[in-house]
Amino acid sequence: MDRLSSRLKERVATALVLTLLAAFPNPASAMDEAATEARLAALQKQMAAMQRELQTLRRRPAPTAVAEARSATGPGGSRLTRRTQALQGIPGSEPRTPAFVQAETVCEGNAMPLGHVCFTPGGFVELAGFYRTPNQAADIASDFAGIPFRNSFQAREGEFRFSARQSRLSGLVTAMIDPSLKASGYAEFDFLGAGVTSNSRESNSYVPRIRQVWAALDQSEWGVHVLAGQAFSLATTNLSGITPLKEQIPLTIDAQYVPGFNWARTPQIRVSKDLGQGLWAAASLESPQSVLPPSPFTVPAGINLNNSGDAGGLNNSTTTYSNSEAPDILAKLAWEPGWGHYELKGVGRLFSDRLVGKTDTEAGYGIGGAATLPIVKDYADLQLSGLAGRGIGRYGSAQLPDFALRADGSVAAVPMFQLLAGLVGHVQPGTDVYAYAGWEHAERTGSLSLAGYGSPNLVVTGCDVEGSAAALCQAESRDIRQVTGGFWHDLYKGSYGRLVAGAQASYTTRDAFRGAAGVAPSTHMVVGLASLRYYPF
């Protein structure tokens, strides 16, 4: 860059001399008109060459910006990172990684220049097929805590469905405001939302659903990163650093992932800081919402702990919203010492209900960690994560309840833990196999009645008798466990995108608390899934 600047200075000096000679000719030399025109023509050629060189210089990436872009992604990132991002349809993942730099924004890979920014399209089109035992009347996302017991007719039925609703659209906009300040925005949608008119009878008319919509600023000189919008929760394990779009999402076809996996996608504001080489810290304020126990849980008269959505306020009037007076507070520390990725994370929550004459509140919390270990470099990765505390059901795939009620109507956060282990193998380029084992466990909490959770007085003697009334099967989930495995294989990968086939099988058990007569109900579910995805970008 310095050499080019020196050359330009020399050319400018020469041009100025020629300009002076042309403007003030020597009368004694008797220069004729033809010589003057030739000199002016030479000057014009030099000026044109200078303009071309300046344009080339402006379009050339600044070395600091290129280094920053490469250091942010590495040489494409680890294979696990690239494949996980690709299977989630994240823009810029395999087969190309775009770099965004300054100097009128140079876009690489499949990023398209739009003025001074780059736009990277992403997503995939999917046809999935699945079979479940029992019949959950569910789409591609399984309800792990809602597996019916054997008294239900659905427990003795199966269900087969095709679905295209997990197909995804996404886009990433990135711009280098200056060599150390990057701005980005990301939006991601699928079709797993259901409006009041949605059905599968003829038109299969389902609505688009927000997955992620956020904006971020990254100041590399200060090592500060700010994100605002809806994104994966800070509770979700990352593949590297604490970076959006680099979450460690299970490779499953099932859209509810795996029991024991900690995640949420919530509106939030997050700030993270680079503490040093391979060390990061972050904190976030995230939109609160509580998971309440399902039936047979009963709220006593005179207590309000959730309300139906207000359609006039643009909430869903067919569901309920818990009382929320403060955001969830999350913090994370990530460390990469040179081998593996490690995390320590914490969650702070506040629950409340309203009794006649007073508002009752109780704090919830969770402490957890995660590790990603490349046990065989480029061939096998071991993933471990866990979260334990009180009132953390919201952050687990099984969606066990956050709290119940004590005998006096006050809030009682449910003690629980969530564990996940996974093994991902890269058999060959374009072929990955995976296996996960997950477990979510809840403890008895609160009143020894339907207002508490897991009461030993619950009637569960009819849970194994087909056709028994719901009153004879008041089972509440204590443990949700799953083992699952599958593969993804590239059928085609090239200039026209990527065509991927995958298959998955899972076995899930739901064990309830021991109730009256010492009975401890248990049920299970087997799911087989297959997927064909096309990634055009």
C-alpha positions in Angstrom: 0.0 0.0 0.0 2.9 2.4 0.9 4.6 1.6 -2.4 1.5 2.4 -4.4 1.1 5.7 -2.5 4.7 6.7 -3.4 4.2 5.9 -7.0 1.1 8.0 -7.1 2.9 11.0 -5.5 5.6 10.7 -8.2 3.0 10.7 -10.9 1.2 13.7 -9.5 4.5 15.7 -9.3 5.3 14.8 -13.0 1.8 15.9 -14.0 2.2 19.2 -12.2 5.5 19.9 -14.0 3.9 19.1 -17.4 1.0 21.3 -16.6 3.3 24.3 -15.8 5.3 23.7 -18.9 2.1 23.6 -21.0 0.7 26.7 -19.3 3.9 28.8 -19.4 5.8 27.9 -22.6 9.4 29.4 -23.2 9.1 32.0 -26.0 12.8 31.5 -26.9 12.2 27.8 -27.8 9.7 28.7 -30.5 7.7 25.6 -29.7 5.1 25.0 -32.4 1.5 24.2 -31.9 1.9 20.5 -32.8 4.5 20.0 -30.0 2.1 21.6 -27.4 -0.8 19.4 -28.4 1.5 16.3 -28.1 2.5 17.3 -24.6 -1.1 17.9 -23.6 -2.1 14.5 -25.0 0.7 12.8 -23.0 -0.5 14.6 -19.9 -4.1 13.4 -20.4 -2.9 9.8 -20.8 -1.0 10.0 -17.5 -4.0 11.5 -15.7 -6.2 8.7 -17.0 -3.7 6.1 -15.8 -3.7 7.7 -12.4 -7.5 7.6 -12.2 -7.5 3.9 -13.1 -4.8 3.2 -10.4 -6.8 5.1 -7.8 -10.0 3.1 -8.6 -8.0 -0.2 -8.3 -6.6 1.0 -4.9 -10.1 1.9 -3.6 -11.5 -1.5 -4.5 -8.6 -3.5 -3.0 -9.4 -4.8 0.5 -7.5 -3.0 3.3 -5.0 -5.5 4.9 -6.3 -4.9 8.4 -9.9 -5.6 7.3 -8.9 -8.7 5.4 -7.0 -10.0 8.4 -9.9 -9.2 10.7 -12.4 -11.1 8.4 -10.1 -14.1 8.2 -9.4 -14.2 12.0 -13.1 -14.1 12.7 -13.8 -17.2 10.6 -10.4 -18.9 10.5 -9.7 -20.8 7.3 -13.5 -21.6 7.0 -13.7 -22.5 10.7 -13.6 -26.0 12.0 -15.3 -28.7 10.1 -17.9 -29.2 12.8 -18.7 -25.5 12.7 -19.1 -25.4 9.0 -21.2 -28.5 8.8 -23.5 -27.4 11.7 -24.0 -24.0 10.2 -24.6 -25.5 6.7 -27.3 -27.9 8.0 -29.0 -25.0 9.8 -29.1 -23.0 6.5 -26.9 -20.2 7.8 -25.7 -17.8 5.1 -22.1 -18.0 4.2 -21.6 -21.5 5.5 -20.4 -24.4 3.3 -19.4 -24.4 0.5 -18.2 -20.8 0.6 -17.5 -18.4 3.5 -18.1 -14.7 2.6 -15.7 -12.0 3.8 -16.9 -8.5 4.4 -14.3 -5.7 4.3 -14.1 -1.9 4.0 -13.2 0.3 1.0 -16.6 0.5 -0.7 -17.4 -3.0 0.6 -15.8 -5.9 -1.3 -18.1 -9.0 -1.2 -16.8 -12.5 -1.6 -18.3 -15.9 -2.0 -22.1 -15.8 -2.6 -22.5 -12.4 -1.0 -24.0 -9.8 -3.3 -23.0 -6.1 -3.1 -25.9 -3.7 -2.4 -24.5 -0.2 -2.3 -22.0 -0.1 0.6 -23.2 -3.4 2.2 -23.1 -7.1 1.3 -26.2 -9.3 1.3 -25.8 -13.1 1.7 -29.0 -15.2 1.1 -29.4 -18.5 2.9 -31.8 -21.2 3.9 -33.0 -24.4 2.4 -36.1 -26.2 1.0 -37.0 -29.4 2.8 -39.3 -32.3 2.4 -39.4 -34.4 5.6 -41.3 -37.6 6.3 -41.7 -39.1 9.8 -43.5 -41.9 11.7 -44.3 -41.8 15.4 -45.5 -44.2 17.9 -47.7 -43.0 19.5 -49.9 -40.4 17.6 -49.1 -36.9 18.9 -50.9 -35.1 16.1 -47.7 -33.1 15.8 -45.7 -31.8 12.9 -41.9 -32.1 12.6 -41.4 -31.0 16.2 -42.0 -33.7 18.8 -43.6 -33.0 22.2 -41.3 -35.0 24.5 -43.1 -34.1 27.7 -46.5 -34.8 26.1 -46.1 -38.5 25.2 -49.5 -40.0 26.0 -49.8 -42.7 28.6 -51.4 -46.0 27.7 -54.9 -45.0 28.9 -55.1 -42.7 25.8 -56.3 -44.1 22.5 -53.5 -42.1 20.8 -50.9 -44.1 22.8 -51.9 -47.1 20.8 -51.9 -45.4 17.4 -49.2 -44.3 15.1 -48.9 -41.3 12.8 -47.2 -40.7 9.5 -46.8 -37.3 7.9 -44.9 -35.5 5.2 -43.9 -31.9 5.9 -42.3 -29.0 4.1 -42.8 -26.6 7.0 -39.2 -26.7 8.3 -38.0 -25.1 5.0 -36.2 -21.9 5.8 -35.5 -18.5 4.4 -32.7 -16.3 5.7 -30.5 -13.3 4.9 -27.4 -11.6 6.3 -26.5 -8.0 5.7 -23.0 -6.9 6.7 -21.0 -3.7 6.3 -17.6 -2.4 7.4 -18.3 1.1 8.7 -14.6 1.6 9.3 -11.6 -0.8 9.6 -12.6 -1.7 13.2 -16.4 -1.3 13.2 -18.7 -3.9 11.6 -22.5 -3.7 11.4 -24.7 -6.7 10.6 -28.3 -7.6 10.5 -29.8 -11.1 10.2 -33.3 -12.4 9.6 -34.4 -16.1 9.5 -37.9 -17.5 9.0 -39.6 -21.0 8.7 -43.2 -22.1 8.4 -43.7 -23.9 11.7 -46.1 -21.3 12.9 -49.9 -22.0 12.9 -52.6 -19.4 12.7 -56.2 -20.0 13.8 -57.1 -20.8 10.1 -54.1 -23.1 9.5 -54.9 -26.7 8.7 -53.7 -29.8 6.8 -56.9 -30.7 5.0 -56.4 -29.3 1.5 -54.2 -26.2 1.2 -51.8 -27.1 4.1 -51.8 -23.3 4.8 -49.3 -22.5 7.6 -47.8 -19.1 8.4 -44.2 -17.9 8.3 -42.6 -17.8 11.7 -39.8 -15.6 13.1 -36.8 -17.7 14.2 -34.2 -14.9 14.4 -34.3 -11.2 13.6 -31.4 -9.2 15.1 -28.8 -6.5 14.4 -25.3 -6.4 15.8 -22.3 -4.0 16.1 -18.7 -5.4 16.4 -16.0 -3.1 17.5 -12.8 -5.1 17.0 -10.4 -2.5 18.3 -12.2 -2.5 21.7 -13.2 -6.2 21.6 -16.8 -5.2 22.3 -19.9 -6.8 20.5 -23.5 -5.8 20.9 -26.6 -7.7 19.7 -30.2 -6.6 19.9 -33.2 -8.5 18.6 -34.5 -12.1 18.6 -31.7 -14.6 18.6 -30.7 -17.9 20.2 -30.4 -17.5 24.0 -27.1 -17.0 25.6 -27.9 -20.3 27.4 -27.3 -22.1 24.0 -23.8 -23.6 23.7 -21.6 -22.0 21.0 -19.3 -23.8 18.6 -16.7 -21.1 18.9 -16.4 -17.9 20.9 -19.7 -16.3 21.9 -20.7 -15.5 18.3 -24.2 -15.4 16.8 -24.8 -17.9 14.0 -22.2 -20.2 15.6 -24.5 -22.0 18.0 -24.0 -25.7 18.6 -27.3 -26.9 17.4 -27.9 -30.7 17.3 -27.9 -32.1 13.8 -31.3 -33.7 14.2 -34.2 -33.5 11.8 -36.7 -33.3 14.6 -37.3 -29.5 15.1 -37.5 -29.9 18.9 -33.9 -31.2 18.9 -33.1 -33.4 21.9 -34.1 -33.5 25.6 -31.3 -32.0 27.6 -30.4 -29.5 25.0 -30.4 -26.0 26.5 -31.8 -23.4 24.1 -34.4 -20.7 23.5 -34.9 -18.1 20.8 -35.9 -14.8 22.5 -35.9 -11.1 22.0 -32.8 -9.8 23.9 -30.0 -7.3 24.2 -26.5 -8.9 24.6 -23.1 -7.4 25.2 -19.9 -9.5 24.9 -16.3 -8.7 25.4 -13.0 -10.2 24.2 -11.0 -10.7 27.3 -7.9 -12.0 25.7 -6.7 -14.7 23.3 -9.3 -17.5 23.4 -11.3 -15.9 26.3 -14.7 -14.2 26.0 -17.4 -13.0 28.4 -21.0 -12.0 27.7 -24.2 -11.0 29.5 -27.8 -10.6 28.2 -31.2 -9.4 29.2 -33.8 -11.7 27.6 -37.6 -11.5 27.3 -39.2 -13.6 30.1 -41.8 -16.3 29.9 -42.6 -19.2 32.2 -43.6 -22.8 31.4 -46.4 -23.9 33.7 -47.4 -27.5 34.5 -50.0 -28.9 32.2 -53.1 -30.7 33.3 -53.8 -32.0 35.9 -52.2 -28.9 37.5 -55.0 -26.6 38.8 -54.7 -23.0 40.0 -56.8 -22.5 43.2 -59.4 -19.7 43.2 -58.2 -16.3 44.1 -54.8 -16.6 42.4 -53.6 -15.2 39.0 -50.4 -16.4 37.5 -51.1 -16.3 33.8 -53.5 -14.7 31.4 -54.9 -15.2 27.9 -53.3 -13.1 25.2 -54.9 -9.8 24.3 -55.8 -9.9 20.6 -56.2 -6.1 20.7 -52.6 -5.9 21.9 -51.5 -8.3 19.1 -50.9 -11.3 21.2 -52.3 -14.8 20.6 -55.7 -15.0 22.3 -55.7 -18.8 22.1 -52.8 -19.2 24.5 -51.7 -17.9 27.8 -48.8 -15.6 29.0 -47.3 -15.9 32.4 -46.9 -12.9 34.8 -43.5 -11.4 34.1 -42.1 -8.4 35.9 -38.4 -8.6 35.0 -36.2 -10.0 32.2 -34.2 -13.2 32.5 -30.6 -12.4 33.1 -27.9 -14.6 31.6 -24.1 -14.6 31.7 -21.5 -16.7 30.0 -17.7 -17.2 30.0 -16.2 -19.1 27.0 -12.6 -20.4 26.8 -10.6 -22.0 24.0 -7.1 -22.9 25.3 -6.1 -24.4 22.0 -7.8 -27.8 22.3 -11.6 -27.8 22.6 -14.2 -25.2 23.5 -15.5 -24.7 27.1 -18.3 -22.7 28.7 -19.5 -21.7 32.1 -23.0 -20.1 32.1 -25.6 -18.8 34.6 -29.3 -17.9 34.5 -31.2 -15.7 36.8 -35.1 -15.5 36.7 -38.0 -14.0 38.6 -41.4 -15.6 38.9 -44.6 -14.0 40.3 -48.3 -14.5 40.9 -51.0 -12.3 42.3 -53.0 -13.3 45.4 -55.8 -11.3 46.9 -54.1 -8.3 48.5 -50.5 -9.1 47.6 -48.1 -10.1 44.8 -45.8 -13.0 45.5 -42.4 -13.4 43.8 -39.7 -16.1 43.8 -36.3 -16.2 42.2 -35.1 -19.0 39.9 -31.6 -19.7 38.8 -29.4 -22.1 36.8 -25.7 -22.9 36.7 -24.2 -24.9 33.9 -21.4 -25.6 31.6 -20.4 -27.1 28.2 -17.4 -28.6 26.5 -16.8 -29.5 22.8 -13.8 -31.8 22.5 -12.2 -32.7 19.1 -11.3 -36.2 20.2 -10.1 -37.1 16.7 -9.2 -34.0 14.8 -11.4 -33.4 11.8 -13.1 -36.8 12.3 -14.9 -37.0 15.7 -16.2 -34.4 18.2 -17.6 -35.1 21.6 -20.2 -32.6 23.0 -21.2 -32.3 26.6 -23.5 -29.8 28.3 -25.6 -29.4 31.4 -27.7 -27.0 33.4 -29.0 -27.4 37.0 -31.0 -25.1 39.3 -34.6 -24.1 40.0 -37.1 -22.9 37.5 -35.0 -23.6 34.3 -37.6 -25.7 32.5 -38.0 -23.1 29.8 -34.4 -23.6 28.7 -34.8 -27.4 28.0 -36.2 -29.1 24.9 -38.6 -31.2 27.0 -40.2 -28.1 28.4 -40.7 -29.3 31.9 -42.4 -26.7 34.2 -40.6 -23.7 35.7 -42.8 -23.5 38.9 -45.8 -24.7 40.7 -47.6 -23.4 43.9 -47.3 -24.0 47.6 -50.2 -24.7 49.8 -50.5 -20.9 50.6 -50.6 -20.0 46.9 -47.0 -18.7 46.8 -44.7 -19.5 43.9 -42.4 -22.6 44.2 -39.7 -22.9 41.5 -39.2 -26.5 40.4 -35.7 -28.0 41.1 -34.3 -29.8 38.0 -31.3 -30.6 35.8 -30.7 -31.0 32.1 -27.9 -33.1 30.6 -26.8 -33.8 27.0 -24.0 -35.8 25.5 -23.4 -36.0 21.7 -20.9 -37.6 19.4 -20.5 -36.2 15.8 -18.4 -38.2 13.3 -17.2 -36.8 10.0 -16.9 -40.1 8.1 -15.8 -38.5 4.8 -16.2 -35.1 3.2 -19.9 -34.5 2.9 -21.0 -37.3 5.2 -21.6 -36.8 8.9 -23.1 -39.3 11.5 -24.3 -38.3 15.0 -25.6 -39.8 18.2 -27.1 -37.9 21.2 -28.3 -38.9 24.7 -30.3 -36.5 26.7 -32.0 -36.4 30.1 -34.2 -33.8 31.9 -35.2 -34.4 35.5 -37.6 -32.5 37.8 -38.2 -32.8 41.6 -41.5 -32.7 43.6 -42.4 -29.2 44.4 -45.0 -27.2 46.4 -48.4 -28.3 47.6 -49.4 -32.0 48.0 -52.3 -31.4 45.7 -53.1 -30.5 42.1 -51.6 -27.0 42.8 -48.2 -28.5 43.4 -46.0 -30.6 41.1 -45.4 -34.3 41.4 -47.6 -34.8 44.5 -47.6 -38.4 45.9 -51.4 -38.0 46.3 -52.0 -37.9 42.5 -54.3 -40.7 41.2 -52.3 -42.6 38.6 -53.8 -46.1 38.8 -55.5 -45.9 35.4 -52.6 -44.8 33.3 -52.1 -48.2 31.8 -55.7 -49.0 31.2 -57.0 -48.1 27.8 -60.0 -45.8 27.9 -59.6 -44.9 31.6 -60.8 -41.4 32.4 -58.2 -38.6 32.8 -59.1 -38.4 36.5 -57.5 -41.9 36.9 -54.2 -40.8 35.2 -53.1 -37.6 36.9 -49.5 -38.3 35.9 -46.8 -35.5 35.9 -43.4 -35.9 34.3 -40.4 -36.6 36.4 -37.9 -37.7 33.8 -37.6 -37.3 30.0 -34.8 -39.4 28.5 -33.8 -39.9 24.8 -31.3 -41.6 22.7 -31.2 -40.7 19.0 -28.9 -41.0 16.1 -28.7 -40.3 12.4 -26.7 -39.1 9.4 -26.5 -36.4 6.7 -25.0 -37.1 3.3 -24.3 -34.7 0.4 -25.9 -36.1 -2.8 -24.6 -33.1 -4.8 -22.4 -30.2 -3.9 -21.2 -27.7 -6.4 -21.8 -24.5 -8.3 -25.6 -25.0 -8.2 -25.9 -25.4 -4.5 -26.1 -28.5 -2.4 -28.6 -31.5 -2.2 -28.5 -33.3 1.2 -30.3 -36.4 2.4 -30.6 -37.4 6.1 -32.3 -39.9 8.4 -32.8 -40.0 12.1 -34.3 -42.5 14.7 -35.1 -41.7 18.3 -36.3 -43.5 21.4 -37.8 -41.4 24.2 -39.2 -42.4 27.6 -41.4 -40.3 29.8 -41.5 -41.4 33.5 -44.0 -39.8 35.9 -43.8 -39.3 39.7 -45.0 -42.2 41.9 -48.6 -41.5 42.9 -51.3 -43.1 44.9 -51.0 -46.9 45.5 -47.3 -46.6 44.8 -47.8 -46.6 41.0 -45.1 -44.9 38.9 -46.5 -44.5 35.3 -44.1 -44.7 32.3 -44.5 -44.5 28.6 -42.3 -44.2 25.5 -42.2 -43.0 21.9 -40.3 -44.1 18.8 -39.8 -41.7 15.9 -38.2 -42.3 12.5 -37.5 -39.3 10.3 -36.1 -38.7 6.8 -35.2 -35.5 5.1 -34.2 -34.2 1.6 -32.9 -30.7 1.6 -31.8 -28.4 -1.1 -29.5 -25.5 -0.2 -29.5 -23.1 -3.3 -27.0 -20.6 -1.8 
